[in-house]
Amino acid sequence: MMSTPPRARGWSAAGWLRGAYAAAALTLSSCAALNVGTFNVAYEHADWLLQRMASHYVDFDAGQKQALQAGFGNLHEWHRRQELPLYADVMDAAAKRMERGLRRDDVVWMVRSVTERWQVTSRHLAADLTPVLATLTEEQVAQMERKLAEDNAKFAKTQLAPDIRKADKYRAEWLNDQIARWIGDLTPAQKDRVALSVKQTEDFPALRLAERRRRQANFLQLVRHTHDPRALGAALDDMLSTPREGAEEAYRRSAVHYEEQMVQLVLDLDRTLSPEQRATAAARMRRYAENFRALAVKKDVAESTKKEE
């Protein structure tokens, strides 16, 4: 029942990278938003989807497009062979924990598993894209800067509405929808518990936006002034491996509080699950585990069949 808050997946300092990957639905935390059939289609065309997402932020020249296509293709094949089997293992383990009832250490393990897989993938993504990022012109970086500002404005419009009740309602509805994708329809009491969690974290969206803008500025400065691929790659790797380095203390405290509230929300909801809701969540996890394993070997099977022909 994990998922990120609305639009939180995109646009931190290296958010152009993070958002492109999330948009292709390649992470554990986003797979619940798609049914298995849709996920399969998205995954099989992930390299194309990633390139389209990246092109939304920058108008690449022919050489950059070619390098981008190669980078995303390499990432896709690595992810299929190395990460999808691990995703399947995590989903199977999560299903077993869900069936017996969740404990705090189970939820912490789920969050850690998603975080670890994102960190591994993001570092591969940065390595594959560094050769392109190192060639961006000032005009292209400025274009990316404008697009990121537009994303921030959209985030602020929904998350920081002048009427706090309207913003809370939006966040609660979004979170209810994410949870329902795993367990089915929520009861009124479960929706009330979600609303309480949103109320208890009202300060987080504003601090999150400020932190995103800070990291975006660092990222843009890095790309503007570092054109040596090795130096840029090392700096991006460091930025992605220590995402909260340099963050304001207020944001750090709020982020810890938010994470604690989300863990407690999952635990409280777990205690209220009906047998049907619990079975629905476990079954969905197992379906994704099976699907991840099938996708992981699909290309190998196709290539083997082609060689035999």
The 8 nearest C-alpha neighbors of each residue, nearest first, counted from 0:
[[1, 178, 181, 2, 265, 177, 182, 280],
 [2, 0, 28, 3, 110, 178, 109, 177],
 [1, 3, 28, 29, 0, 4, 177, 178],
 [2, 4, 7, 5, 8, 28, 1, 6],
 [5, 3, 7, 6, 2, 174, 8, 170],
 [6, 4, 7, 3, 173, 170, 8, 174],
 [5, 7, 8, 9, 4, 154, 3, 10],
 [8, 6, 4, 5, 9, 3, 10, 207],
 [9, 7, 6, 18, 3, 21, 17, 10],
 [10, 8, 18, 14, 7, 6, 17, 11],
 [14, 9, 11, 15, 18, 12, 211, 13],
 [10, 12, 211, 14, 13, 214, 215, 9],
 [214, 215, 13, 11, 218, 14, 211, 217],
 [14, 12, 11, 15, 16, 218, 17, 215],
 [10, 13, 15, 11, 17, 16, 9, 12],
 [14, 16, 18, 13, 17, 10, 19, 9],
 [17, 15, 14, 19, 18, 13, 20, 125],
 [18, 16, 14, 20, 19, 15, 9, 21],
 [19, 17, 9, 21, 15, 20, 14, 16],
 [20, 18, 22, 16, 52, 49, 17, 21],
 [19, 21, 17, 22, 18, 23, 49, 16],
 [20, 22, 24, 18, 23, 19, 25, 17],
 [21, 23, 19, 24, 20, 18, 49, 52],
 [22, 24, 21, 20, 45, 25, 48, 49],
 [25, 23, 21, 22, 29, 26, 30, 20],
 [24, 26, 23, 21, 20, 27, 42, 30],
 [27, 25, 28, 29, 24, 21, 30, 117],
 [28, 26, 30, 29, 113, 25, 86, 31],
 [27, 29, 2, 26, 30, 1, 113, 3],
 [28, 30, 27, 31, 26, 24, 32, 2],
 [31, 29, 32, 27, 33, 24, 28, 26],
 [32, 30, 33, 29, 180, 181, 28, 34],
 [31, 33, 30, 29, 180, 34, 177, 24],
 [34, 32, 31, 38, 30, 37, 35, 29],
 [33, 35, 37, 36, 38, 32, 31, 30],
 [34, 36, 38, 37, 39, 33, 287, 290],
 [37, 35, 39, 38, 34, 40, 33, 41],
 [38, 36, 40, 39, 34, 35, 33, 41],
 [37, 39, 35, 41, 36, 40, 33, 42],
 [40, 38, 42, 36, 37, 41, 43, 35],
 [39, 41, 37, 43, 38, 42, 44, 36],
 [42, 40, 38, 44, 39, 43, 45, 37],
 [43, 41, 45, 39, 44, 40, 38, 23],
 [42, 44, 40, 41, 45, 39, 46, 294],
 [45, 43, 42, 41, 47, 46, 48, 40],
 [44, 46, 42, 48, 47, 23, 43, 41],
 [45, 47, 49, 71, 48, 72, 44, 75],
 [48, 46, 50, 45, 49, 44, 51, 68],
 [49, 47, 45, 51, 50, 46, 23, 52],
 [48, 50, 52, 46, 51, 47, 19, 45],
 [51, 49, 53, 47, 52, 48, 54, 46],
 [50, 52, 54, 48, 49, 53, 47, 55],
 [53, 51, 49, 55, 54, 50, 19, 48],
 [52, 54, 50, 55, 51, 56, 49, 19],
 [55, 53, 57, 51, 56, 52, 58, 50],
 [54, 56, 52, 53, 57, 51, 58, 146],
 [55, 57, 143, 54, 53, 146, 142, 58],
 [58, 56, 54, 143, 59, 139, 55, 142],
 [57, 59, 54, 60, 139, 56, 55, 142],
 [60, 58, 63, 57, 64, 61, 54, 139],
 [59, 61, 63, 62, 64, 58, 65, 57],
 [62, 60, 64, 63, 65, 59, 66, 58],
 [63, 61, 65, 64, 60, 66, 59, 67],
 [62, 64, 66, 60, 65, 61, 59, 131],
 [65, 63, 67, 61, 62, 66, 59, 68],
 [64, 66, 68, 62, 63, 67, 61, 69],
 [67, 65, 63, 69, 68, 64, 70, 62],
 [68, 66, 64, 70, 65, 69, 63, 71],
 [67, 69, 65, 71, 66, 70, 72, 64],
 [70, 68, 72, 66, 67, 71, 73, 65],
 [71, 69, 127, 67, 73, 72, 68, 128],
 [70, 72, 74, 46, 68, 73, 69, 75],
 [71, 73, 69, 75, 70, 74, 46, 68],
 [74, 72, 70, 76, 71, 75, 77, 69],
 [73, 75, 71, 77, 72, 76, 78, 70],
 [74, 76, 78, 72, 73, 77, 71, 79],
 [75, 77, 79, 73, 78, 74, 80, 72],
 [78, 76, 74, 80, 79, 75, 81, 73],
 [77, 79, 82, 75, 81, 76, 80, 74],
 [80, 78, 295, 76, 83, 77, 81, 82],
 [79, 81, 77, 295, 78, 82, 76, 83],
 [82, 80, 78, 77, 79, 83, 84, 85],
 [81, 83, 78, 85, 84, 79, 80, 86],
 [82, 84, 86, 85, 291, 79, 295, 81],
 [85, 83, 87, 86, 82, 292, 88, 81],
 [84, 86, 88, 82, 87, 83, 89, 81],
 [87, 85, 83, 89, 84, 88, 90, 82],
 [86, 88, 288, 84, 90, 85, 89, 291],
 [89, 87, 85, 91, 86, 90, 92, 84],
 [88, 90, 86, 92, 87, 91, 93, 85],
 [91, 89, 93, 87, 284, 288, 92, 88],
 [90, 92, 94, 88, 93, 89, 285, 288],
 [91, 93, 89, 95, 94, 90, 88, 96],
 [92, 94, 90, 96, 91, 95, 89, 97],
 [95, 93, 281, 97, 91, 92, 96, 284],
 [94, 96, 98, 92, 97, 93, 91, 99],
 [97, 95, 93, 99, 94, 98, 101, 100],
 [96, 98, 94, 100, 95, 99, 101, 93],
 [97, 99, 95, 96, 100, 94, 281, 277],
 [98, 100, 96, 97, 95, 101, 94, 277],
 [101, 99, 97, 98, 96, 102, 269, 270],
 [102, 100, 97, 105, 96, 269, 266, 103],
 [103, 101, 105, 104, 106, 100, 266, 96],
 [102, 104, 106, 105, 107, 101, 266, 262],
 [103, 105, 107, 102, 106, 108, 101, 109],
 [106, 104, 108, 102, 103, 107, 101, 109],
 [105, 107, 109, 103, 108, 104, 262, 110],
 [108, 106, 104, 110, 109, 105, 111, 103],
 [107, 109, 111, 105, 106, 110, 104, 112],
 [110, 108, 106, 112, 107, 111, 105, 113],
 [109, 111, 107, 113, 112, 108, 114, 106],
 [110, 112, 114, 108, 109, 113, 115, 107],
 [111, 113, 109, 115, 110, 114, 108, 116],
 [112, 114, 116, 110, 111, 115, 117, 27],
 [115, 113, 111, 117, 112, 116, 118, 110],
 [116, 114, 118, 112, 117, 113, 111, 119],
 [115, 117, 119, 113, 118, 114, 120, 112],
 [118, 116, 120, 114, 115, 119, 121, 113],
 [117, 119, 115, 121, 116, 120, 114, 122],
 [120, 118, 116, 122, 117, 121, 115, 123],
 [121, 119, 117, 123, 122, 118, 124, 116],
 [122, 120, 124, 118, 123, 119, 117, 125],
 [121, 123, 125, 124, 120, 119, 236, 126],
 [124, 122, 126, 120, 121, 125, 127, 119],
 [123, 125, 121, 127, 122, 126, 120, 128],
 [124, 126, 122, 128, 123, 127, 129, 121],
 [127, 125, 123, 129, 124, 128, 232, 122],
 [126, 128, 70, 124, 125, 129, 123, 74],
 [129, 127, 125, 131, 126, 130, 70, 124],
 [128, 130, 132, 131, 126, 232, 125, 127],
 [131, 129, 133, 128, 132, 228, 134, 127],
 [132, 130, 129, 133, 134, 128, 63, 66],
 [131, 133, 129, 134, 135, 130, 128, 222],
 [132, 134, 226, 130, 131, 228, 135, 129],
 [135, 133, 132, 131, 136, 226, 130, 63],
 [136, 134, 132, 133, 139, 140, 137, 131],
 [135, 137, 139, 138, 140, 134, 223, 141],
 [138, 136, 140, 139, 141, 223, 135, 142],
 [137, 139, 141, 136, 140, 142, 135, 143],
 [138, 140, 142, 136, 141, 137, 57, 135],
 [141, 139, 143, 137, 142, 138, 144, 136],
 [140, 142, 144, 138, 139, 143, 137, 145],
 [141, 143, 139, 145, 140, 144, 138, 57],
 [144, 142, 56, 140, 146, 141, 145, 57],
 [143, 145, 141, 147, 142, 146, 140, 148],
 [144, 146, 148, 142, 143, 147, 141, 149],
 [147, 145, 149, 143, 148, 144, 56, 150],
 [146, 148, 150, 144, 149, 145, 143, 151],
 [147, 149, 151, 145, 146, 150, 152, 144],
 [150, 148, 146, 152, 147, 151, 145, 153],
 [151, 149, 147, 153, 148, 152, 154, 146],
 [152, 150, 148, 154, 149, 153, 155, 147],
 [151, 153, 155, 149, 150, 154, 156, 148],
 [154, 152, 156, 150, 151, 155, 149, 157],
 [155, 153, 151, 152, 156, 157, 158, 150],
 [154, 156, 159, 152, 158, 153, 157, 151],
 [155, 157, 153, 154, 160, 159, 158, 152],
 [158, 156, 155, 154, 159, 160, 166, 153],
 [157, 159, 155, 166, 154, 160, 156, 204],
 [160, 158, 155, 157, 156, 166, 161, 205],
 [159, 161, 162, 166, 156, 157, 158, 163],
 [162, 160, 163, 159, 166, 165, 164, 156],
 [161, 163, 160, 165, 164, 166, 159, 167],
 [164, 162, 166, 165, 161, 167, 160, 159],
 [163, 165, 167, 162, 166, 168, 160, 169],
 [164, 166, 168, 163, 162, 167, 169, 160],
 [165, 167, 163, 169, 160, 168, 164, 158],
 [168, 166, 164, 170, 169, 165, 171, 163],
 [167, 169, 165, 171, 166, 170, 172, 164],
 [168, 170, 166, 172, 167, 171, 173, 165],
 [169, 171, 173, 167, 168, 172, 174, 166],
 [172, 170, 174, 168, 173, 169, 194, 175],
 [173, 171, 175, 169, 174, 170, 168, 176],
 [172, 174, 170, 176, 171, 175, 169, 177],
 [173, 175, 177, 171, 176, 172, 170, 178],
 [176, 174, 172, 178, 173, 177, 171, 179],
 [175, 177, 179, 173, 174, 178, 172, 180],
 [178, 176, 174, 180, 179, 175, 173, 2],
 [177, 179, 175, 180, 176, 181, 0, 174],
 [180, 178, 183, 176, 182, 181, 184, 177],
 [179, 181, 178, 177, 183, 182, 31, 176],
 [180, 182, 280, 179, 178, 183, 0, 31],
 [183, 181, 276, 280, 179, 279, 180, 178],
 [184, 182, 179, 180, 181, 276, 185, 279],
 [183, 185, 179, 186, 182, 180, 276, 178],
 [186, 184, 189, 190, 179, 183, 187, 175],
 [185, 187, 189, 188, 190, 184, 191, 271],
 [188, 186, 190, 189, 191, 185, 192, 184],
 [189, 187, 191, 186, 190, 192, 185, 271],
 [190, 188, 192, 186, 191, 187, 185, 193],
 [191, 189, 193, 187, 192, 188, 194, 185],
 [190, 192, 194, 188, 189, 193, 187, 195],
 [191, 193, 189, 195, 190, 194, 188, 196],
 [192, 194, 190, 196, 195, 191, 171, 197],
 [195, 193, 191, 197, 192, 196, 171, 198],
 [196, 194, 198, 192, 193, 197, 199, 191],
 [197, 195, 199, 193, 198, 194, 192, 260],
 [196, 198, 194, 200, 195, 199, 171, 201],
 [199, 197, 195, 196, 201, 200, 194, 167],
 [198, 200, 196, 197, 201, 195, 260, 202],
 [201, 199, 197, 198, 202, 203, 257, 196],
 [200, 202, 198, 203, 199, 197, 204, 167],
 [203, 201, 200, 204, 205, 206, 253, 199],
 [202, 204, 206, 205, 200, 201, 207, 253],
 [205, 203, 207, 206, 202, 208, 158, 201],
 [206, 204, 208, 207, 203, 202, 209, 159],
 [207, 205, 209, 203, 208, 204, 250, 210],
 [206, 208, 204, 210, 205, 209, 203, 211],
 [207, 209, 211, 205, 210, 206, 204, 212],
 [210, 208, 206, 212, 211, 207, 213, 205],
 [211, 209, 213, 207, 208, 212, 206, 214],
 [210, 212, 11, 208, 214, 213, 209, 215],
 [211, 213, 215, 209, 210, 214, 216, 208],
 [214, 212, 210, 216, 211, 215, 209, 217],
 [12, 215, 213, 217, 211, 216, 11, 212],
 [12, 214, 216, 212, 218, 217, 213, 11],
 [215, 217, 219, 213, 214, 218, 220, 212],
 [218, 216, 214, 220, 215, 219, 221, 12],
 [217, 219, 12, 215, 221, 216, 220, 13],
 [218, 220, 222, 216, 221, 217, 223, 215],
 [221, 219, 223, 217, 218, 222, 216, 224],
 [220, 222, 218, 219, 223, 224, 225, 217],
 [223, 221, 219, 225, 220, 224, 218, 132],
 [224, 222, 220, 221, 219, 225, 137, 140],
 [223, 225, 221, 222, 220, 226, 219, 231],
 [226, 224, 222, 221, 231, 227, 223, 133],
 [225, 227, 133, 228, 224, 134, 231, 222],
 [226, 228, 230, 229, 225, 231, 133, 232],
 [229, 227, 231, 230, 133, 130, 232, 226],
 [230, 228, 232, 231, 227, 233, 129, 234],
 [231, 229, 233, 227, 232, 228, 234, 225],
 [230, 232, 228, 234, 229, 233, 225, 227],
 [231, 233, 229, 235, 234, 230, 129, 228],
 [232, 234, 236, 230, 231, 235, 229, 237],
 [233, 235, 231, 237, 236, 232, 238, 230],
 [236, 234, 238, 232, 237, 233, 239, 231],
 [235, 237, 233, 239, 234, 238, 122, 232],
 [236, 238, 234, 240, 235, 239, 241, 233],
 [239, 237, 235, 236, 241, 240, 242, 234],
 [238, 240, 236, 242, 237, 241, 235, 122],
 [239, 241, 237, 238, 242, 236, 118, 122],
 [240, 242, 238, 244, 239, 243, 237, 236],
 [243, 241, 239, 244, 238, 240, 237, 246],
 [244, 242, 246, 241, 245, 251, 238, 247],
 [243, 245, 241, 246, 242, 238, 247, 240],
 [246, 244, 243, 247, 242, 248, 214, 213],
 [247, 245, 243, 244, 248, 250, 210, 251],
 [248, 246, 250, 249, 251, 245, 210, 243],
 [247, 249, 251, 250, 252, 246, 253, 245],
 [250, 248, 252, 247, 251, 253, 206, 246],
 [249, 251, 253, 247, 248, 252, 206, 254],
 [252, 250, 248, 254, 253, 249, 255, 247],
 [253, 251, 255, 249, 250, 254, 256, 248],
 [252, 254, 256, 250, 255, 251, 257, 203],
 [255, 253, 257, 251, 256, 252, 250, 258],
 [254, 256, 258, 252, 257, 253, 259, 251],
 [255, 257, 253, 259, 254, 258, 260, 252],
 [258, 256, 254, 260, 259, 255, 253, 200],
 [257, 259, 261, 255, 260, 256, 254, 262],
 [258, 260, 256, 262, 257, 261, 255, 263],
 [259, 261, 257, 263, 258, 262, 264, 256],
 [260, 262, 264, 258, 263, 259, 257, 265],
 [263, 261, 259, 265, 264, 260, 258, 106],
 [262, 264, 266, 260, 261, 265, 267, 259],
 [263, 265, 261, 267, 262, 266, 260, 268],
 [264, 266, 268, 262, 263, 267, 269, 261],
 [267, 265, 263, 269, 264, 268, 262, 270],
 [266, 268, 264, 270, 269, 265, 263, 271],
 [269, 267, 265, 271, 270, 266, 264, 272],
 [268, 270, 266, 272, 271, 267, 265, 101],
 [271, 269, 268, 267, 272, 266, 100, 101],
 [270, 272, 268, 269, 273, 267, 189, 188],
 [273, 271, 269, 276, 270, 277, 268, 274],
 [272, 274, 276, 275, 277, 271, 278, 270],
 [275, 273, 277, 276, 278, 272, 279, 98],
 [274, 276, 278, 273, 277, 279, 272, 182],
 [275, 277, 182, 279, 273, 278, 274, 272],
 [278, 276, 274, 280, 279, 275, 272, 273],
 [277, 279, 275, 281, 276, 280, 282, 274],
 [280, 278, 276, 282, 277, 182, 281, 275],
 [279, 281, 182, 181, 283, 277, 282, 278],
 [282, 280, 94, 284, 278, 283, 279, 97],
 [283, 281, 285, 279, 284, 280, 278, 286],
 [282, 284, 286, 280, 285, 281, 279, 287],
 [285, 283, 281, 287, 90, 282, 286, 94],
 [284, 286, 288, 282, 287, 283, 91, 289],
 [287, 285, 283, 289, 288, 284, 290, 282],
 [286, 288, 290, 284, 285, 289, 291, 283],
 [289, 287, 87, 285, 291, 90, 290, 286],
 [290, 288, 286, 292, 287, 291, 285, 293],
 [289, 291, 287, 293, 288, 292, 286, 294],
 [290, 292, 294, 288, 83, 293, 289, 87],
 [293, 291, 295, 289, 290, 294, 84, 87],
 [292, 294, 290, 295, 291, 296, 297, 289],
 [293, 295, 297, 291, 292, 296, 290, 79],
 [294, 296, 79, 292, 293, 80, 83, 297],
 [297, 295, 299, 294, 293, 298, 300, 292],
 [298, 296, 294, 300, 299, 295, 293, 301],
 [297, 299, 301, 300, 296, 302, 295, 294],
 [298, 300, 302, 296, 301, 297, 303, 295],
 [301, 299, 303, 297, 298, 302, 304, 296],
 [300, 302, 298, 304, 299, 303, 305, 297],
 [301, 303, 305, 299, 304, 300, 298, 306],
 [304, 302, 300, 306, 305, 301, 299, 307],
 [305, 303, 307, 301, 302, 306, 300, 308],
 [304, 306, 302, 308, 303, 307, 301, 300],
 [307, 305, 303, 308, 304, 302, 301, 300],
 [308, 306, 304, 305, 303, 302, 301, 300],
 [307, 305, 306, 304, 303, 302, 301, 300]]
